[in-house]
Amino acid sequence: MNTLTKPANAAFFAALVMFAALCGAWYFQYQLGYAPCPLCYQQRIPYYFAIPLGLVLAALALYGGNRTLVRYGLYLLALILVVSVGLGVFHAGVEWKLWQGPTTCSSGAPVNAPVGNILDALKKPIRAVPCDEAAWRLFGISLAGYNALISAAAAFVAFLGARRA
């Protein structure tokens, strides 16, 4: 753990873990056919900030960049990942019916409704993928739950790296 919390390693670890998680989400979406819901897409937004920030911070720390900048950058990275944890926990809570999800998560007619006429089909609303139904679980934890756990681990490492910077 001591080597992992060096600022360059912590930043690279966070970026690598977030990239691997994002690739996993894309694999589930494009290879296995699990359509993401609106909350799933929202959970990816912090990744798009965390990955490049982590790589830039790793390079700065590795090649002698300003330590103060690296430290505050790692705190920012940890904060972005905490936001990702919050989004994952919120989505998992919606899946477990602990609270209500956004109204954009279900509406309209089902996507696989019979199509008589293509123009009529195009006029019908397409039903959004429901956010309150976990499409996949492993050991009782959904992808949203794994997002929260993975983001929490990466945030913790980024925070420890910031403290050492």
NORNOR-V807636 format. One record per pair of residues at least 12 apart in sequence whose C-alpha atoms are under 10 Angstrom apart, sorted by the first residue. I is the first residue (numbers start at 1). GAP is how many residues later the second one is. If there is no record, write none. Layout:
# NORNOR-V807636
i->I gap->GAP
i->I gap->GAP
This chain:
# NORNOR-V807636
i->1 gap->156
i->1 gap->159
i->2 gap->158
i->2 gap->159
i->2 gap->162
i->3 gap->158
i->4 gap->153
i->4 gap->154
i->4 gap->156
i->4 gap->157
i->5 gap->151
i->5 gap->152
i->5 gap->153
i->5 gap->154
i->5 gap->155
i->5 gap->156
i->5 gap->157
i->5 gap->158
i->5 gap->159
i->5 gap->160
i->6 gap->52
i->6 gap->55
i->6 gap->56
i->6 gap->151
i->6 gap->152
i->6 gap->154
i->6 gap->155
i->6 gap->156
i->6 gap->157
i->6 gap->158
i->6 gap->159
i->7 gap->50
i->7 gap->51
i->7 gap->52
i->7 gap->53
i->7 gap->54
i->7 gap->55
i->7 gap->60
i->7 gap->63
i->7 gap->64
i->7 gap->67
i->7 gap->150
i->7 gap->151
i->7 gap->152
i->7 gap->153
i->7 gap->154
i->7 gap->155
i->7 gap->156
i->7 gap->157
i->7 gap->158
i->8 gap->46
i->8 gap->47
i->8 gap->48
i->8 gap->49
i->8 gap->50
i->8 gap->51
i->8 gap->52
i->8 gap->53
i->8 gap->54
i->8 gap->55
i->8 gap->56
i->8 gap->62
i->8 gap->66
i->8 gap->150
i->8 gap->153
i->8 gap->154
i->8 gap->157
i->9 gap->45
i->9 gap->48
i->9 gap->49
i->9 gap->50
i->9 gap->52
i->9 gap->53
i->9 gap->148
i->9 gap->149
i->9 gap->152
i->10 gap->44
i->10 gap->47
i->10 gap->48
i->10 gap->51
i->10 gap->64
i->10 gap->144
i->10 gap->145
i->10 gap->146
i->10 gap->147
i->10 gap->148
i->10 gap->149
i->10 gap->150
i->10 gap->151
i->10 gap->152
i->10 gap->154
i->11 gap->39
i->11 gap->40
i->11 gap->41
i->11 gap->42
i->11 gap->43
i->11 gap->44
i->11 gap->45
i->11 gap->46
i->11 gap->47
i->11 gap->48
i->11 gap->49
i->11 gap->50
i->11 gap->59
i->11 gap->62
i->11 gap->63
i->11 gap->66
i->11 gap->67
i->11 gap->143
i->11 gap->144
i->11 gap->146
i->11 gap->147
i->11 gap->148
i->11 gap->150
i->11 gap->151
i->12 gap->39
i->12 gap->40
i->12 gap->41
i->12 gap->42
i->12 gap->43
i->12 gap->44
i->12 gap->45
i->12 gap->46
i->12 gap->47
i->12 gap->49
i->12 gap->146
i->13 gap->38
i->13 gap->41
i->13 gap->42
i->13 gap->45
i->13 gap->141
i->13 gap->144
i->13 gap->145
i->14 gap->33
i->14 gap->36
i->14 gap->37
i->14 gap->39
i->14 gap->40
i->14 gap->41
i->14 gap->44
i->14 gap->60
i->14 gap->63
i->14 gap->64
i->14 gap->67
i->14 gap->136
i->14 gap->137
i->14 gap->139
i->14 gap->140
i->14 gap->141
i->14 gap->142
i->14 gap->143
i->14 gap->144
i->15 gap->32
i->15 gap->33
i->15 gap->34
i->15 gap->35
i->15 gap->36
i->15 gap->37
i->15 gap->38
i->15 gap->39
i->15 gap->40
i->15 gap->41
i->15 gap->42
i->15 gap->43
i->15 gap->62
i->15 gap->139
i->15 gap->143
i->16 gap->34
i->16 gap->35
i->16 gap->38
i->16 gap->39
i->16 gap->138
i->17 gap->30
i->17 gap->34
i->17 gap->133
i->17 gap->134
i->17 gap->136
i->17 gap->137
i->18 gap->26
i->18 gap->28
i->18 gap->29
i->18 gap->30
i->18 gap->31
i->18 gap->32
i->18 gap->33
i->18 gap->36
i->18 gap->63
i->18 gap->129
i->18 gap->132
i->18 gap->133
i->18 gap->136
i->19 gap->28
i->19 gap->29
i->19 gap->31
i->19 gap->32
i->19 gap->33
i->21 gap->23
i->21 gap->26
i->21 gap->122
i->21 gap->125
i->21 gap->126
i->21 gap->129
i->21 gap->130
i->22 gap->21
i->22 gap->22
i->22 gap->25
i->22 gap->26
i->22 gap->29
i->22 gap->125
i->24 gap->119
i->25 gap->15
i->25 gap->16
i->25 gap->19
i->25 gap->118
i->25 gap->122
i->28 gap->108
i->28 gap->115
i->34 gap->95
i->34 gap->101
i->34 gap->102
i->35 gap->93
i->35 gap->94
i->35 gap->95
i->35 gap->100
i->36 gap->92
i->36 gap->93
i->36 gap->94
i->36 gap->95
i->36 gap->99
i->37 gap->67
i->37 gap->68
i->37 gap->69
i->37 gap->91
i->37 gap->92
i->37 gap->93
i->37 gap->94
i->37 gap->95
i->37 gap->96
i->37 gap->97
i->37 gap->98
i->38 gap->53
i->38 gap->64
i->38 gap->66
i->38 gap->67
i->38 gap->68
i->38 gap->90
i->38 gap->91
i->38 gap->92
i->38 gap->93
i->39 gap->48
i->39 gap->49
i->39 gap->51
i->39 gap->52
i->39 gap->53
i->39 gap->55
i->39 gap->62
i->39 gap->63
i->39 gap->65
i->39 gap->66
i->39 gap->90
i->39 gap->91
i->39 gap->92
i->39 gap->93
i->39 gap->105
i->40 gap->47
i->40 gap->48
i->40 gap->51
i->40 gap->89
i->40 gap->91
i->40 gap->103
i->40 gap->104
i->40 gap->107
i->42 gap->42
i->42 gap->45
i->42 gap->46
i->42 gap->49
i->43 gap->40
i->43 gap->41
i->43 gap->42
i->43 gap->43
i->43 gap->44
i->43 gap->45
i->43 gap->47
i->43 gap->48
i->43 gap->101
i->43 gap->104
i->43 gap->105
i->44 gap->40
i->44 gap->43
i->44 gap->44
i->44 gap->103
i->45 gap->35
i->45 gap->38
i->45 gap->39
i->45 gap->42
i->46 gap->31
i->46 gap->33
i->46 gap->34
i->46 gap->35
i->46 gap->36
i->46 gap->37
i->46 gap->38
i->46 gap->39
i->46 gap->41
i->46 gap->105
i->47 gap->33
i->47 gap->34
i->47 gap->37
i->47 gap->104
i->49 gap->28
i->49 gap->31
i->49 gap->32
i->50 gap->24
i->50 gap->26
i->50 gap->27
i->50 gap->28
i->50 gap->29
i->50 gap->30
i->50 gap->31
i->50 gap->34
i->51 gap->26
i->53 gap->20
i->53 gap->21
i->53 gap->23
i->53 gap->24
i->53 gap->27
i->54 gap->16
i->54 gap->19
i->54 gap->20
i->54 gap->22
i->54 gap->23
i->54 gap->24
i->54 gap->104
i->56 gap->14
i->56 gap->17
i->57 gap->12
i->57 gap->13
i->57 gap->14
i->57 gap->15
i->57 gap->16
i->57 gap->17
i->57 gap->20
i->58 gap->12
i->58 gap->16
i->61 gap->104
i->66 gap->99
i->67 gap->95
i->67 gap->97
i->67 gap->98
i->68 gap->94
i->68 gap->97
i->69 gap->93
i->69 gap->96
i->70 gap->91
i->70 gap->92
i->70 gap->95
i->71 gap->87
i->71 gap->88
i->71 gap->89
i->71 gap->90
i->71 gap->91
i->71 gap->92
i->71 gap->93
i->71 gap->94
i->72 gap->87
i->72 gap->90
i->72 gap->91
i->72 gap->93
i->73 gap->85
i->73 gap->89
i->74 gap->81
i->74 gap->83
i->74 gap->84
i->74 gap->85
i->74 gap->86
i->74 gap->87
i->74 gap->88
i->74 gap->89
i->74 gap->91
i->75 gap->80
i->75 gap->83
i->75 gap->84
i->75 gap->85
i->75 gap->86
i->75 gap->87
i->75 gap->88
i->76 gap->79
i->76 gap->82
i->76 gap->83
i->76 gap->86
i->77 gap->77
i->77 gap->78
i->77 gap->81
i->77 gap->82
i->77 gap->85
i->78 gap->73
i->78 gap->74
i->78 gap->75
i->78 gap->76
i->78 gap->77
i->78 gap->78
i->78 gap->79
i->78 gap->80
i->78 gap->81
i->78 gap->82
i->78 gap->83
i->78 gap->84
i->79 gap->76
i->79 gap->77
i->79 gap->79
i->79 gap->80
i->80 gap->71
i->80 gap->75
i->81 gap->67
i->81 gap->69
i->81 gap->70
i->81 gap->71
i->81 gap->72
i->81 gap->73
i->81 gap->74
i->81 gap->75
i->81 gap->77
i->81 gap->78
i->82 gap->66
i->82 gap->69
i->82 gap->70
i->82 gap->71
i->82 gap->72
i->82 gap->73
i->82 gap->74
i->83 gap->65
i->83 gap->68
i->83 gap->69
i->83 gap->72
i->84 gap->60
i->84 gap->63
i->84 gap->64
i->84 gap->65
i->84 gap->66
i->84 gap->67
i->84 gap->68
i->84 gap->71
i->85 gap->59
i->85 gap->60
i->85 gap->61
i->85 gap->62
i->85 gap->63
i->85 gap->64
i->85 gap->65
i->85 gap->66
i->85 gap->67
i->85 gap->68
i->85 gap->69
i->85 gap->70
i->86 gap->61
i->86 gap->62
i->86 gap->65
i->86 gap->66
i->87 gap->57
i->87 gap->58
i->87 gap->60
i->87 gap->61
i->87 gap->64
i->88 gap->54
i->88 gap->55
i->88 gap->56
i->88 gap->57
i->88 gap->58
i->88 gap->59
i->88 gap->60
i->88 gap->61
i->88 gap->62
i->88 gap->63
i->88 gap->64
i->89 gap->55
i->89 gap->56
i->89 gap->57
i->89 gap->58
i->89 gap->59
i->89 gap->60
i->90 gap->54
i->90 gap->55
i->90 gap->58
i->91 gap->40
i->91 gap->41
i->91 gap->42
i->91 gap->43
i->91 gap->51
i->91 gap->52
i->91 gap->53
i->91 gap->54
i->91 gap->56
i->91 gap->57
i->92 gap->39
i->92 gap->40
i->92 gap->41
i->92 gap->42
i->92 gap->49
i->92 gap->50
i->92 gap->51
i->92 gap->52
i->92 gap->53
i->92 gap->54
i->92 gap->55
i->92 gap->56
i->93 gap->39
i->93 gap->51
i->93 gap->52
i->94 gap->37
i->94 gap->38
i->94 gap->39
i->94 gap->40
i->94 gap->50
i->95 gap->35
i->95 gap->36
i->95 gap->37
i->95 gap->38
i->95 gap->39
i->95 gap->40
i->95 gap->47
i->95 gap->49
i->95 gap->50
i->96 gap->36
i->96 gap->37
i->96 gap->38
i->96 gap->46
i->97 gap->35
i->97 gap->36
i->98 gap->34
i->99 gap->33
i->100 gap->31
i->100 gap->32
i->101 gap->29
i->101 gap->30
i->101 gap->31
i->102 gap->28
i->102 gap->29
i->102 gap->30
i->103 gap->25
i->103 gap->27
i->103 gap->28
i->104 gap->23
i->104 gap->24
i->104 gap->25
i->104 gap->26
i->104 gap->27
i->105 gap->22
i->105 gap->23
i->105 gap->24
i->105 gap->25
i->105 gap->26
i->105 gap->27
i->106 gap->20
i->106 gap->21
i->106 gap->22
i->106 gap->23
i->106 gap->24
i->106 gap->25
i->106 gap->26
i->107 gap->18
i->107 gap->19
i->107 gap->20
i->107 gap->21
i->107 gap->22
i->107 gap->23
i->108 gap->16
i->108 gap->17
i->108 gap->18
i->108 gap->19
i->108 gap->20
i->109 gap->15
i->109 gap->16
i->109 gap->17
i->109 gap->18
i->109 gap->19
i->110 gap->14
i->110 gap->15
i->110 gap->16
i->110 gap->17
i->110 gap->18
i->110 gap->19
i->111 gap->13
i->111 gap->14
i->111 gap->15
i->111 gap->16
i->111 gap->17
i->111 gap->18
i->112 gap->14
i->112 gap->15
i->113 gap->13
i->113 gap->14
